[in-house]
């Protein structure tokens, strides 16, 4: 089995859990307390659920767990960059930046590449592309580590090695879907160039022109059904 095939299998499994975890990105701390209470409450005898990072690590090379088994991460302060103001979403579009066969992506290089690509480190310990002048509007897209711990621990960033990064945008976004894609795809290409990696689509295949065109048409259709008013201007009723 080739290195690329192994990478694709690993990414497929890890992404299944990563996408499930996105469900909880906008959850409130009250929701976390309610869920813990249902498991036994503070000081109770309820079973301690593994963290998101542990789930991602355990998933590498194993069958994905059911989404209902994913833990609910603690909600950080609302002002933390990259937090969605609304937990509702109905579509996810993902890309990957993967290391070439036999290589890994290294933490310090990822930090430099993320900064050059205009990303901001923030909510959930991952990177986000924010709306210029409107960081409170939530992320246009986010970038996570594909393996444990999922986030980027800046105290250990010099030691970090990973085979791939996951780029994902959740819709509705603070921009129209096509504009969000046109922001994410060049950023992924830019980081791939800086990291000497390759861009893969959501099926872990090399991102080609035909696939890009298909995604654009799909998102144009999404925008026709979900008109997003310009930021800073009230919607007309």
VOPAGU-2260 file (C-alpha; in pm, 1 decimal, decimal comma):
REM VOPAGU-2260
SITE   aa  ch    i         X         Y         Z
SITE  UNK   A    0       0,0       0,0       0,0
SITE  UNK   A    1     148,2     336,5    -102,8
SITE  UNK   A    2     223,2     625,2     134,1
SITE  UNK   A    3     -45,1     834,4     -42,0
SITE  UNK   A    4    -305,8     561,0       9,9
SITE  UNK   A    5    -219,7     537,7     379,8
SITE  UNK   A    6    -240,5     916,1     410,6
SITE  UNK   A    7    -581,9     918,3     243,6
SITE  UNK   A    8    -712,8     647,3     477,9
SITE  UNK   A    9    -584,0     834,0     782,7
SITE  UNK   A   10    -731,9    1163,6     667,9
SITE  UNK   A   11   -1067,7    1000,9     589,9
SITE  UNK   A   12   -1098,0     856,1     938,9
SITE  UNK   A   13    -976,6    1165,1    1123,4
SITE  UNK   A   14   -1199,1    1396,1     919,8
SITE  UNK   A   15   -1508,3    1194,6    1013,4
SITE  UNK   A   16   -1447,9    1289,5    1375,6
SITE  UNK   A   17   -1332,9    1641,8    1294,2
SITE  UNK   A   18   -1653,9    1718,6    1107,2
SITE  UNK   A   19   -1855,1    1577,4    1393,7
SITE  UNK   A   20   -1668,9    1800,7    1633,8
SITE  UNK   A   21   -1755,6    2108,4    1427,7
SITE  UNK   A   22   -2115,1    2051,3    1533,3
SITE  UNK   A   23   -2010,9    2164,3    1878,5
SITE  UNK   A   24   -1800,1    2466,4    1777,9
SITE  UNK   A   25   -2070,0    2718,8    1855,8
SITE  UNK   A   26   -2221,9    2547,0    2157,0
SITE  UNK   A   27   -2259,7    2749,3    2475,7
SITE  UNK   A   28   -2099,9    2664,2    2807,5
SITE  UNK   A   29   -2449,1    2601,5    2939,9
SITE  UNK   A   30   -2486,1    2321,6    2689,2
SITE  UNK   A   31   -2162,7    2171,6    2814,5
SITE  UNK   A   32   -2284,3    2185,7    3173,7
SITE  UNK   A   33   -2615,1    2026,8    3075,7
SITE  UNK   A   34   -2439,7    1743,5    2897,7
SITE  UNK   A   35   -2204,0    1682,5    3187,1
SITE  UNK   A   36   -2501,1    1684,4    3422,0
SITE  UNK   A   37   -2667,5    1415,0    3214,5
SITE  UNK   A   38   -2353,4    1205,4    3250,2
SITE  UNK   A   39   -2349,7    1232,9    3625,5
SITE  UNK   A   40   -2267,1    1597,4    3699,4
SITE  UNK   A   41   -1964,1    1743,0    3875,4
SITE  UNK   A   42   -1839,2    1507,8    4139,7
SITE  UNK   A   43   -2079,5    1235,0    4024,3
SITE  UNK   A   44   -2008,5     886,8    3908,0
SITE  UNK   A   45   -2062,0     954,8    3536,2
SITE  UNK   A   46   -1800,8     820,8    3296,1
SITE  UNK   A   47   -1531,1    1073,3    3193,8
SITE  UNK   A   48   -1550,6    1129,6    2820,0
SITE  UNK   A   49   -1225,4    1152,8    2618,2
SITE  UNK   A   50   -1123,0    1488,4    2476,0
SITE  UNK   A   51   -1153,2    1584,1    2111,1
SITE  UNK   A   52    -777,7    1544,8    2072,5
SITE  UNK   A   53    -787,7    1192,6    2212,8
SITE  UNK   A   54   -1074,0    1103,7    1978,8
SITE  UNK   A   55    -878,1    1231,7    1678,2
SITE  UNK   A   56    -563,7    1049,2    1784,8
SITE  UNK   A   57    -748,2     723,5    1848,6
SITE  UNK   A   58    -920,7     750,8    1510,8
SITE  UNK   A   59    -594,4     748,1    1312,1
SITE  UNK   A   60    -608,5     416,1    1127,7
SITE  UNK   A   61    -924,7     299,2    1307,0
SITE  UNK   A   62   -1293,7     301,9    1225,4
SITE  UNK   A   63   -1464,8     635,6    1307,4
SITE  UNK   A   64   -1684,2     657,7    1612,8
SITE  UNK   A   65   -2046,8     758,3    1583,9
SITE  UNK   A   66   -2094,5    1135,2    1588,6
SITE  UNK   A   67   -2321,8    1106,5    1889,5
SITE  UNK   A   68   -2027,0     980,2    2092,5
SITE  UNK   A   69   -1814,9    1289,7    2032,7
SITE  UNK   A   70   -1742,4    1498,9    2343,1
SITE  UNK   A   71   -1863,0    1853,7    2390,0
SITE  UNK   A   72   -1558,3    2082,4    2425,6
SITE  UNK   A   73   -1560,3    2362,4    2677,7
SITE  UNK   A   74   -1667,0    2693,1    2528,2
SITE  UNK   A   75   -1396,7    2963,8    2562,7
SITE  UNK   A   76   -1474,7    3332,6    2606,1
SITE  UNK   A   77   -1699,0    3470,7    2331,7
SITE  UNK   A   78   -1434,7    3726,1    2231,3
SITE  UNK   A   79   -1183,4    3458,3    2128,7
SITE  UNK   A   80   -1108,6    3501,0    1754,7
SITE  UNK   A   81   -1274,9    3248,5    1527,6
SITE  UNK   A   82   -1575,9    3156,9    1735,9
SITE  UNK   A   83   -1898,8    3139,1    1536,6
SITE  UNK   A   84   -2164,9    3380,2    1666,5
SITE  UNK   A   85   -2431,6    3125,4    1575,5
SITE  UNK   A   86   -2407,9    2748,3    1608,9
SITE  UNK   A   87   -2643,6    2683,3    1317,4
SITE  UNK   A   88   -2493,9    2554,3     992,4
SITE  UNK   A   89   -2610,6    2326,5     714,4
SITE  UNK   A   90   -2308,2    2255,7     494,7
SITE  UNK   A   91   -1935,4    2193,6     527,9
SITE  UNK   A   92   -1676,0    2229,8     251,9
SITE  UNK   A   93   -1329,7    2091,7     323,6
SITE  UNK   A   94    -982,9    2085,1     170,6
SITE  UNK   A   95    -654,3    1939,6     290,9
SITE  UNK   A   96    -295,3    2050,6     267,2
SITE  UNK   A   97     -92,3    1730,4     291,0
SITE  UNK   A   98     278,4    1667,3     305,4
SITE  UNK   A   99     429,0    1492,8       5,5
SITE  UNK   A  100     501,4    1121,0      34,2
SITE  UNK   A  101     766,8    1046,7     293,0
SITE  UNK   A  102     750,0    1395,6     447,8
SITE  UNK   A  103     571,0    1569,0     733,6
SITE  UNK   A  104     458,2    1925,6     798,1
SITE  UNK   A  105     644,6    2091,1    1085,7
SITE  UNK   A  106     498,7    2322,8    1349,7
SITE  UNK   A  107     724,2    2629,0    1304,9
SITE  UNK   A  108     674,3    2614,2     927,2
SITE  UNK   A  109     296,8    2590,3     973,3
SITE  UNK   A  110     296,6    2901,3    1193,8
SITE  UNK   A  111     492,2    3104,6     938,6
SITE  UNK   A  112     278,3    2980,2     649,4
SITE  UNK   A  113     -45,3    3052,5     836,8
SITE  UNK   A  114      63,0    3409,2     906,6
SITE  UNK   A  115     161,2    3464,5     542,9
SITE  UNK   A  116    -176,5    3324,6     435,9
SITE  UNK   A  117    -358,3    3578,0     654,9
SITE  UNK   A  118    -478,9    3336,8     923,7
SITE  UNK   A  119    -536,3    3416,8    1290,9
SITE  UNK   A  120    -478,7    3174,8    1577,2
SITE  UNK   A  121    -775,7    3156,2    1811,3
SITE  UNK   A  122   -1086,9    2960,4    1905,0
SITE  UNK   A  123   -1039,1    2588,2    1976,3
SITE  UNK   A  124    -661,1    2634,7    1937,2
SITE  UNK   A  125    -681,6    2633,1    1556,4
SITE  UNK   A  126    -632,8    2891,3    1283,0
SITE  UNK   A  127    -909,1    3100,5    1127,6
SITE  UNK   A  128    -950,6    3339,8     839,1
SITE  UNK   A  129   -1154,2    3630,4     970,0
SITE  UNK   A  130   -1345,3    3905,2     791,0
SITE  UNK   A  131   -1127,8    4216,0     763,4
SITE  UNK   A  132   -1246,1    4468,7    1019,7
SITE  UNK   A  133   -1515,2    4233,1    1152,7
SITE  UNK   A  134   -1350,7    3961,0    1364,3
SITE  UNK   A  135   -1674,9    3927,8    1560,8
SITE  UNK   A  136   -1854,3    3798,7    1249,7
SITE  UNK   A  137   -1696,8    3455,2    1290,7
SITE  UNK   A  138   -1453,7    3263,4    1069,9
SITE  UNK   A  139   -1473,4    3252,7     692,8
SITE  UNK   A  140   -1295,7    2917,9     727,5
SITE  UNK   A  141   -1077,2    2740,3     982,2
SITE  UNK   A  142    -763,4    2524,1     971,0
SITE  UNK   A  143    -697,5    2235,1    1211,0
SITE  UNK   A  144    -428,7    1976,1    1262,8
SITE  UNK   A  145    -547,1    1642,2    1124,7
SITE  UNK   A  146    -405,6    1441,3    1416,2
SITE  UNK   A  147    -374,1    1465,0    1792,5
SITE  UNK   A  148    -449,6    1697,7    1949,4
SITE  UNK   A  149    -639,6    1855,2    1657,9
SITE  UNK   A  150    -540,3    2198,1    1782,7
SITE  UNK   A  151    -200,3    2366,1    1768,3
SITE  UNK   A  152     -36,2    2386,2    2110,7
SITE  UNK   A  153     189,8    2690,7    2083,4
SITE  UNK   A  154     392,1    2584,2    2387,0
SITE  UNK   A  155     498,3    2272,0    2192,9
SITE  UNK   A  156     478,6    2401,3    1838,5
SITE  UNK   A  157     850,0    2337,0    1774,0
SITE  UNK   A  158     786,8    1965,3    1828,7
SITE  UNK   A  159     474,7    1938,3    1613,2
SITE  UNK   A  160     481,8    1712,0    1307,5
SITE  UNK   A  161     172,9    1619,9    1108,2
SITE  UNK   A  162      96,7    1462,1     771,3
SITE  UNK   A  163    -181,9    1707,6     686,4
SITE  UNK   A  164    -392,9    2009,8     775,1
SITE  UNK   A  165    -770,9    2027,0     735,8
SITE  UNK   A  166    -926,8    2344,3     590,7
SITE  UNK   A  167   -1301,1    2368,2     641,9
SITE  UNK   A  168   -1569,8    2630,2     598,5
SITE  UNK   A  169   -1910,9    2591,8     756,4
SITE  UNK   A  170   -2211,0    2745,8     585,5
SITE  UNK   A  171   -2372,7    2983,8     627,3
SITE  UNK   A  172   -2052,3    3183,5     667,6
SITE  UNK   A  173   -2009,9    3558,8     726,3
SITE  UNK   A  174   -1961,9    3590,5     348,2
SITE  UNK   A  175   -2157,2    3438,3      59,5
SITE  UNK   A  176   -2057,0    3075,3      11,6
SITE  UNK   A  177   -1875,4    3133,3    -317,8
SITE  UNK   A  178   -1680,7    3428,2    -173,1
SITE  UNK   A  179   -1584,6    3213,6     126,9
SITE  UNK   A  180   -1458,3    2942,4    -108,1
SITE  UNK   A  181   -1267,1    3195,5    -315,2
SITE  UNK   A  182   -1097,2    3299,3       7,5
SITE  UNK   A  183   -1021,6    2947,7     134,1
SITE  UNK   A  184    -897,7    2779,9    -183,1
SITE  UNK   A  185    -618,5    3032,3    -258,5
SITE  UNK   A  186    -515,2    3025,0     108,4
SITE  UNK   A  187    -483,5    2646,3      92,8
SITE  UNK   A  188    -280,7    2672,9    -229,0
SITE  UNK   A  189     -61,0    2940,7     -70,7
SITE  UNK   A  190       8,4    2729,0     237,0
SITE  UNK   A  191      74,8    2422,0      22,3
SITE  UNK   A  192     334,2    2619,1    -174,1
SITE  UNK   A  193     497,5    2750,0     143,1
SITE  UNK   A  194     501,6    2405,6     306,6
SITE  UNK   A  195     599,9    2215,0     -10,0
SITE  UNK   A  196     277,9    2018,6      20,6
SITE  UNK   A  197     -19,3    1929,4    -197,9
SITE  UNK   A  198    -385,0    2037,8    -188,9
SITE  UNK   A  199    -642,6    1757,0    -174,0
SITE  UNK   A  200   -1017,9    1782,0    -211,6
SITE  UNK   A  201   -1277,1    1648,8      30,3
SITE  UNK   A  202   -1235,0    1297,0    -115,5
SITE  UNK   A  203    -855,7    1315,7     -62,3
SITE  UNK   A  204    -781,5    1344,2    -433,9
SITE  UNK   A  205    -555,3    1607,3    -587,2
SITE  UNK   A  206    -759,1    1925,8    -632,4
SITE  UNK   A  207    -797,9    1977,7   -1005,5
SITE  UNK   A  208    -967,6    2240,2   -1220,0
SITE  UNK   A  209   -1273,8    2025,8   -1287,7
SITE  UNK   A  210   -1329,7    1966,5    -917,7
SITE  UNK   A  211   -1284,0    2338,2    -842,0
SITE  UNK   A  212   -1539,6    2427,2   -1108,4
SITE  UNK   A  213   -1785,2    2174,6    -966,3
SITE  UNK   A  214   -1748,2    2321,2    -616,1
SITE  UNK   A  215   -1797,1    2674,2    -747,7
SITE  UNK   A  216   -2118,8    2576,8    -926,5
SITE  UNK   A  217   -2243,5    2399,1    -615,6
SITE  UNK   A  218   -2176,8    2705,3    -401,0
SITE  UNK   A  219   -2338,6    2939,3    -652,5
SITE  UNK   A  220   -2649,5    2728,0    -614,2
SITE  UNK   A  221   -2618,8    2747,8    -237,8
SITE  UNK   A  222   -2594,3    3126,7    -255,2
SITE  UNK   A  223   -2904,7    3148,4    -470,2
SITE  UNK   A  224   -3096,1    2969,3    -194,1
SITE  UNK   A  225   -2927,6    3149,5      96,5
SITE  UNK   A  226   -2886,8    3518,0      22,1
SITE  UNK   A  227   -2637,9    3674,1     266,3
SITE  UNK   A  228   -2687,4    4050,6     321,3
SITE  UNK   A  229   -2368,6    4263,5     312,4
SITE  UNK   A  230   -2197,7    4296,4     649,9
SITE  UNK   A  231   -2290,0    4612,0     835,8
SITE  UNK   A  232   -2617,0    4660,5     648,3
SITE  UNK   A  233   -2949,3    4544,3     789,0
SITE  UNK   A  234   -3148,0    4296,1     584,7
SITE  UNK   A  235   -3453,9    4435,7     408,5
SITE  UNK   A  236   -3780,0    4277,2     506,4
